Amino acid sequence: MQGIEGLIDIKPYLEIEDYSFYWLSAIILFGVVLFALLLWIAISRFLEHRRSNKDKFYLEKIKTVDWSDAKQAAYGVTYFGRLITKDQRSSEIYDQLLPSLEQYKYKKEIPKLDKQSLALYNLFVQVLDESI
């Protein structure tokens, strides 16, 4: 056995750079961004589909207006027409239809529906059918 002089000294620890925290942080950040992006796409598609269904519902309400009661029909076409007009063409026809419907609203006794108002209504429905 040799003495203490023959022992090899233990070397100090080597410092190894560890990037695992940065990698973990980057993976978590990427996952959060990816999740937010997928959530945003899903919500936007849902809202777009929902808007399309609302337009179809409004169009169906406008199509099924009962013209035997001209006063209620004028109110219904005015209300649902305002909700469904989005493009320029349907908006122009709606603006032409409104004055002809005014004579059927706000009065106790109303005249029968004239052919011009009915023709404008049919044109309005046709334009809405094409746009939806």
Secondary structure, 3 states (H helix, E strand, C coil): CCCHHHCCCCCCCCCCCCCHHHHHHHHHHHHHHHHHHHHHHHHHHHHHHHHHHHHHHHHHHHHCCCCCCHHHHHHHHHHHHHHHCCCHHHHHHHHHHHHHHHCCCCCCCCCCCCHHHHHHHHHHHHHHHHHC
